[in-house]
């Protein structure tokens, strides 16, 4: 019986590894993929879809959050639902594990996406209610379910967070360009971020983001539960 259980676990692990590895295989024509980070919680990649580029309908054994970086005409199929709409920068889609899905660029311009794959074997994060935004910072909830919370955050010029922690891992996806000071785990870095840049903040790590620019910038914050 033990051997049977171990065999089942091994088969599951091999299936999962193959599925995750498949995201690194050559994408369909007109779609390019660049891996940004890969750790025990998430695999993050940037996709560029040329006009007329189309994914085949497929599934993954992991759930994923898709963040639109550029405006684009998108045909999106998730399960039995199919719709075509213009997605603005910051639009977020949640795709649950094992749900058939496919995206297509039906417009005349290319667009970029950032995909955040949630690894099923990750250590689950804790729950935390949203906190009030500091002065000069506005937050808009885009998604909140049992697996992830996605929030669009606008940092006004000179605005700053107080140092805080989360009981879950955090992925920041830059939406608009800006210069940010990031205090994380006792280290401070200040640099310019371009749309599509990604920052990973591990759970329970003290951190704070500060707008070091003369203009506002936006990010999508993805909490990995």
C-alpha positions as MATLAB code, in Angstrom:
seq = 'XXXXXXXXXXXXXXXXXXXXXXXXXXXXXXXXXXXXXXXXXXXXXXXXXXXXXXXXXXXXXXXXXXXXXXXXXXXXXXXXXXXXXXXXXXXXXXXXXXXXXXXXXXXXXXXXXXXXXXXXXXXXXXXXXXXXXXXXXXXXXXXXXXXXXXXXXXXXXXXXXXXXXXXXXXXXXXXXXXXXXXXXXXXXXXXXXXXXXXXXXXXXXXXXXXXXXXXXXXXXXXXXX';
ca = [
       0.000    0.000    0.000;
       2.869    2.347    0.861;
       4.446    1.663   -2.518;
       1.112    2.419   -4.157;
       0.847    5.760   -2.366;
       4.449    6.634   -3.202;
       3.875    5.638   -6.810;
       0.809    7.865   -6.996;
       2.715   10.781   -5.506;
       5.550   10.245   -7.982;
       3.152   10.143  -10.933;
       1.491   13.368   -9.718;
       4.880   15.059   -9.326;
       5.946   14.033  -12.811;
       2.686   15.280  -14.316;
       3.015   18.598  -12.498;
       6.655   19.048  -13.504;
       5.831   18.282  -17.125;
       2.928   20.728  -17.069;
       5.047   23.500  -15.563;
       7.866   22.757  -17.972;
       5.457   22.911  -20.898;
       5.041   26.630  -20.285;
       8.698   26.972  -21.308;
       8.213   25.138  -24.613;
       7.913   26.999  -27.887;
       4.636   28.989  -27.787;
       2.235   29.150  -30.754;
       3.128   31.370  -33.756;
       2.919   35.071  -32.962;
       3.371   34.575  -29.218;
       6.674   35.084  -27.411;
       7.293   34.127  -23.781;
       9.952   35.398  -21.377;
      10.246   33.859  -17.926;
      10.683   36.499  -15.212;
      10.935   34.450  -12.028;
      10.411   30.944  -10.727;
      10.365   29.997   -7.051;
       8.499   27.721   -4.685;
       5.280   29.747   -4.841;
       4.932   31.149   -8.356;
       6.194   31.066  -11.905;
       5.937   34.494  -13.564;
       6.309   35.105  -17.288;
       5.761   37.896  -19.786;
       3.860   37.117  -22.994;
       3.697   39.195  -26.156;
       0.858   38.490  -28.557;
       1.094   39.728  -32.133;
      -2.056   40.561  -34.115;
      -3.907   37.348  -35.078;
      -1.901   35.305  -32.557;
      -4.031   32.610  -30.961;
      -3.509   30.005  -28.256;
      -5.002   26.533  -28.665;
      -7.505   25.612  -25.972;
      -5.511   24.035  -23.155;
      -5.458   23.396  -19.400;
      -2.941   23.617  -16.542;
      -2.878   21.796  -13.191;
      -2.277   25.189  -11.548;
      -4.333   28.370  -11.311;
      -3.044   31.594  -12.850;
      -3.573   35.336  -12.749;
      -3.155   37.189  -16.057;
      -2.383   40.930  -15.963;
      -2.868   43.011  -19.121;
       0.024   45.440  -19.701;
      -1.153   47.141  -22.926;
      -4.580   47.951  -24.285;
      -5.701   45.284  -26.724;
      -8.609   43.561  -28.398;
      -8.732   40.174  -26.696;
     -10.812   37.116  -27.418;
     -10.843   35.101  -24.204;
     -12.289   31.664  -23.634;
     -12.469   30.327  -20.077;
     -14.460   27.121  -19.705;
     -17.626   27.457  -21.760;
     -17.521   31.263  -21.675;
     -16.088   33.099  -24.662;
     -16.036   36.872  -25.065;
     -14.256   39.516  -27.106;
     -13.517   42.863  -25.484;
     -10.985   45.636  -25.314;
      -8.833   45.068  -22.257;
      -7.161   48.116  -20.775;
      -3.826   48.026  -18.945;
      -4.386   46.532  -15.498;
      -7.222   44.230  -16.554;
      -6.942   40.966  -14.595;
      -8.178   37.473  -15.442;
      -8.209   34.526  -13.044;
      -7.933   31.077  -14.624;
      -8.602   28.190  -12.258;
      -6.655   24.948  -12.440;
      -7.831   22.394  -15.033;
     -10.191   24.884  -16.735;
      -9.919   24.823  -20.553;
      -8.916   28.289  -21.755;
      -7.350   30.200  -24.629;
      -6.517   33.806  -25.527;
      -6.279   35.452  -28.938;
      -5.264   38.885  -30.169;
      -8.072   39.934  -32.512;
      -6.888   43.531  -32.827;
      -4.375   45.289  -35.072;
      -1.713   45.997  -32.448;
       0.441   43.671  -30.342;
      -0.008   43.602  -26.586;
       1.864   42.227  -23.590;
       0.630   40.225  -20.601;
       2.167   39.073  -17.348;
       1.068   35.650  -16.124;
       1.443   34.580  -12.500;
       1.133   30.791  -12.152;
       0.289   29.662   -8.605;
       2.148   26.451   -7.836;
      -0.151   23.843   -6.252;
       2.628   22.591   -3.983;
       3.262   26.036   -2.463;
       2.883   26.535    1.269;
      -0.516   28.246    1.675;
      -0.468   31.839    2.846;
      -2.540   33.222    5.683;
      -5.541   35.521    5.513;
      -5.399   39.267    6.134;
      -8.097   41.870    5.712;
      -7.276   44.843    3.443;
      -5.858   47.762    5.424;
      -6.625   51.468    4.874;
      -4.433   53.077    2.224;
      -1.886   55.693    3.385;
      -2.242   59.283    2.204;
      -1.565   59.692   -1.504;
      -2.120   56.004   -2.269;
      -5.341   54.587   -3.709;
      -6.272   50.923   -4.001;
      -8.876   49.228   -6.178;
      -9.698   45.550   -5.636;
      -9.640   43.574   -8.908;
      -9.879   40.012   -7.618;
     -10.274   38.270   -4.270;
     -10.835   34.535   -3.940;
      -9.458   31.623   -1.942;
      -6.221   31.525   -3.940;
      -5.255   35.119   -4.674;
      -6.044   38.771   -4.169;
      -5.216   41.273   -6.928;
      -5.297   45.011   -6.256;
      -4.546   47.977   -8.500;
      -2.486   50.474   -6.517;
      -1.803   54.081   -7.514;
       1.124   55.777   -5.771;
       0.839   59.559   -5.939;
       4.026   61.587   -6.218;
       5.905   61.407   -2.922;
       3.495   58.924   -1.343;
       4.822   56.190    0.928;
       3.692   53.079    2.677;
       4.491   52.427    6.304;
       6.606   49.354    6.943;
       4.308   46.330    7.164;
       4.077   42.584    6.528;
       1.664   40.119    4.920;
       1.082   36.466    5.866;
       1.207   35.594    2.137;
       3.702   36.052   -0.689;
       3.272   39.157   -2.828;
       3.961   39.754   -6.527;
       4.088   43.384   -7.692;
       3.579   43.944  -11.428;
       4.498   47.422  -12.638;
       1.764   48.958  -14.822;
       3.098   52.444  -15.555;
       6.708   53.667  -15.416;
       7.985   55.212  -12.229;
      10.866   55.480   -9.813;
      10.288   53.513   -6.620;
      12.163   53.163   -3.368;
      11.592   49.687   -2.013;
      12.421   48.839    1.575;
      12.392   45.076    2.063;
      13.837   42.932    4.821;
      16.255   45.589    6.023;
      17.511   46.476    2.522;
      16.598   49.585    0.528;
      16.798   49.937   -3.261;
      15.745   52.844   -5.448;
      15.400   52.499   -9.199;
      13.163   53.173  -12.177;
      10.623   50.500  -13.061;
       9.141   49.907  -16.512;
       5.738   48.367  -17.266;
       5.989   44.611  -16.817;
       8.772   44.694  -14.239;
       8.062   42.344  -11.347;
       9.005   42.338   -7.648;
       8.516   39.318   -5.396;
       8.073   39.957   -1.659;
       8.133   36.821    0.529;
       5.506   36.421    3.241;
       6.179   37.926    6.670;
       8.933   40.157    5.262;
       8.789   43.775    6.516;
       8.529   46.032    3.476;
       7.394   49.430    2.228;
       7.080   50.998   -1.227;
       7.728   54.725   -1.696;
       7.140   56.829   -4.794;
      10.513   58.456   -5.443;
       9.258   60.043   -8.675;
       7.727   63.414   -9.482;
       4.641   61.769  -10.968;
       2.208   59.020  -10.017;
       2.698   55.395  -11.035;
       0.573   52.244  -10.813;
       1.179   48.606   -9.947;
      -0.957   45.496   -9.704;
      -0.331   43.763   -6.369;
      -1.031   40.018   -6.372;
      -1.279   38.355   -2.958;
      -0.675   34.602   -3.219;
      -2.815   32.872   -0.610;
];
